[in-house]
Amino acid sequence: MPKRFLATVVTLPLILGLVAMVPTHAKPGVGPCDLSARSGEKVVHLMRRRIRCSVNRFGPVGGGASRAICIAKRESGLDPSAESKTGMYVGLYQQSSKMWPDRYKAWTRRSWHLSKNAKNGRTNAIVTIRMVHAAGGWKAAGWRVKGC
């Protein structure tokens, strides 16, 4: 009996320690293009970096990151919180507010920890770039390329 008790006393804490360990890679909010703003960085510069990251990760898209940034600049001025006067279009790429929930569901993954809000620049960029890539280009996905 004492040997069994001793084995339990020694082994149980080891097992509990292993079970309670949290993997270092399972951090909420970490996923593709989860870039933090640099000290003093303006939102438009952060959006450019997030778009470049999205193109590199989920592209290619016609015209590369330069065109993707140009289109976002034309659509929202690189303001992720932009909204059309009617509220029909929102975010960095002025996604349709009616179609956004289905697009979010189709083009994101739970493990990426993305916001469901279309006005989140990271989410809007990833969804848009994935859509454009899958459609075969900006025009096919519904965005004009003229001027970009």
C-alpha positions as CSV (number, residue, x, y, z in Angstrom):
1,M,0.0,0.0,0.0
2,P,2.7,2.6,0.8
3,K,4.4,2.0,-2.6
4,R,1.1,2.5,-4.4
5,F,0.4,5.7,-2.4
6,L,3.9,7.0,-3.1
7,A,3.5,6.3,-6.9
8,T,0.2,8.2,-6.9
9,V,1.7,11.1,-5.0
10,V,4.6,11.4,-7.4
11,T,2.7,10.6,-10.7
12,L,-0.5,12.6,-10.2
13,P,1.1,16.0,-10.2
14,L,3.1,15.2,-13.3
15,I,0.0,14.1,-15.2
16,L,-2.0,17.1,-14.0
17,G,0.9,19.4,-15.1
18,L,0.9,17.9,-18.6
19,V,-2.9,18.1,-19.0
20,A,-3.0,21.7,-17.8
21,M,-0.2,22.9,-20.2
22,V,-1.4,25.3,-22.8
23,P,0.3,24.9,-26.2
24,T,2.3,28.1,-27.0
25,H,0.8,28.3,-30.5
26,A,-2.8,28.5,-29.3
27,K,-3.0,32.2,-28.6
28,P,-6.3,34.0,-29.2
29,G,-6.2,36.7,-31.8
30,V,-3.2,35.3,-33.7
31,G,-3.7,34.2,-37.3
32,P,-2.9,35.3,-40.8
33,C,-1.9,39.0,-41.1
34,D,-2.4,39.7,-37.5
35,L,-0.1,42.7,-37.6
36,S,0.1,45.2,-34.8
37,A,0.4,48.9,-35.4
38,R,3.9,50.1,-35.0
39,S,4.6,53.0,-32.7
40,G,3.2,56.1,-34.3
41,E,2.0,54.2,-37.4
42,K,-1.1,55.6,-39.1
43,V,-4.0,53.4,-39.9
44,V,-3.5,53.8,-43.7
45,H,0.0,52.4,-43.4
46,L,-1.1,49.5,-41.3
47,M,-3.8,48.7,-43.8
48,R,-1.2,48.7,-46.6
49,R,0.9,46.2,-44.6
50,R,-2.2,44.0,-44.0
51,I,-3.2,44.1,-47.7
52,R,0.4,43.1,-48.7
53,C,0.3,40.3,-46.2
54,S,-3.1,39.1,-47.5
55,V,-1.9,39.1,-51.1
56,N,1.3,37.3,-50.2
57,R,-0.6,34.7,-48.1
58,F,-3.8,34.2,-50.2
59,G,-2.9,35.5,-53.7
60,P,-1.8,35.9,-56.3
61,V,-4.2,38.5,-57.5
62,G,-3.8,40.5,-60.7
63,G,-1.6,43.5,-60.3
64,G,-0.3,42.1,-57.0
65,A,-0.3,44.1,-53.7
66,S,0.1,47.4,-55.6
67,R,-3.2,47.0,-57.3
68,A,-4.9,45.6,-54.2
69,I,-3.8,48.7,-52.3
70,C,-4.8,51.0,-55.1
71,I,-8.3,49.5,-55.2
72,A,-8.7,49.8,-51.4
73,K,-7.5,53.4,-51.5
74,R,-10.1,54.1,-54.2
75,E,-12.9,52.3,-52.3
76,S,-12.3,53.6,-48.8
77,G,-9.3,55.8,-48.7
78,L,-7.7,52.9,-46.8
79,D,-10.0,53.5,-43.9
80,P,-11.3,50.2,-42.6
81,S,-14.3,51.9,-40.9
82,A,-15.5,53.5,-44.1
83,E,-19.2,53.2,-45.0
84,S,-21.2,54.3,-47.9
85,K,-23.8,57.0,-47.3
86,T,-26.6,54.4,-47.6
87,G,-24.8,51.8,-45.5
88,M,-24.9,49.3,-48.3
89,Y,-21.1,49.0,-48.6
90,V,-18.7,48.8,-45.7
91,G,-15.0,48.5,-44.8
92,L,-11.7,48.6,-46.6
93,Y,-13.0,47.2,-49.9
94,Q,-16.5,48.4,-49.5
95,Q,-18.0,45.0,-49.3
96,S,-21.8,44.6,-49.6
97,S,-23.2,44.7,-46.1
98,K,-26.0,42.3,-47.1
99,M,-23.6,39.8,-48.6
100,W,-20.9,40.1,-45.9
101,P,-22.1,37.4,-43.5
102,D,-22.1,34.8,-46.2
103,R,-18.7,36.0,-47.5
104,Y,-17.3,35.9,-44.1
105,K,-18.5,32.4,-43.6
106,A,-17.2,31.2,-46.9
107,W,-13.8,32.9,-46.9
108,T,-12.6,32.7,-43.3
109,R,-11.6,29.9,-40.9
110,R,-12.4,29.9,-37.2
111,S,-8.8,29.1,-36.3
112,W,-7.8,32.5,-37.7
113,H,-9.5,34.4,-35.0
114,L,-10.9,37.0,-37.3
115,S,-13.5,39.6,-36.4
116,K,-17.0,39.1,-38.0
117,N,-17.2,42.8,-38.5
118,A,-16.7,44.0,-42.1
119,K,-15.2,47.2,-40.8
120,N,-12.2,45.2,-39.4
121,G,-9.4,45.9,-41.9
122,R,-7.6,42.6,-41.4
123,T,-10.8,40.6,-42.0
124,N,-12.0,42.7,-44.9
125,A,-8.6,42.4,-46.6
126,I,-8.4,38.6,-46.2
127,V,-11.9,38.0,-47.3
128,T,-11.5,40.2,-50.4
129,I,-8.2,38.9,-51.5
130,R,-9.4,35.3,-51.1
131,M,-12.5,36.1,-53.2
132,V,-10.5,37.8,-55.9
133,H,-8.0,35.0,-56.1
134,A,-10.8,32.4,-56.3
135,A,-12.7,34.4,-58.9
136,G,-9.7,34.8,-61.1
137,G,-9.3,38.5,-60.9
138,W,-10.7,41.8,-59.6
139,K,-13.2,42.4,-62.4
140,A,-14.6,38.8,-62.1
141,A,-15.0,39.4,-58.3
142,G,-16.9,42.6,-58.8
143,W,-14.2,45.4,-58.5
144,R,-13.2,47.9,-61.2
145,V,-9.5,47.9,-62.0
146,K,-9.5,51.0,-64.1
147,G,-7.0,53.5,-62.7
148,C,-5.2,50.9,-60.7
